[in-house]
Amino acid sequence: MTQPVVNLEAEEAVLGAALMSRQALAQVMHLQVQDFYSESNRVVFGAIQAMVAQREPIDAITVWAHLVATNAH
């Protein structure tokens, strides 16, 4: 059985870029929650996906507020 390739720094860089740049966000929206190894990174990306679907603004503050509001933090 092969082990998945895990690069938590890369996952965090993807999420950080998505939070800071609309262009970066657009480039990572093809990803799926399952593409993230870290459970906390999955939760954050899931929140970003939900917020994009609802056409809500995406930044660190709004995503945190979404996580708190949905009890996902």
Protein Blocks (a to p, Z undefined) as FASTA:
>chain_A
ZZddddfklmmmmmmmmmmomklmmmmmmpcfklpmblklmmmmmmmmmmmmnopacdfk
lmmmmmmmnopZZ
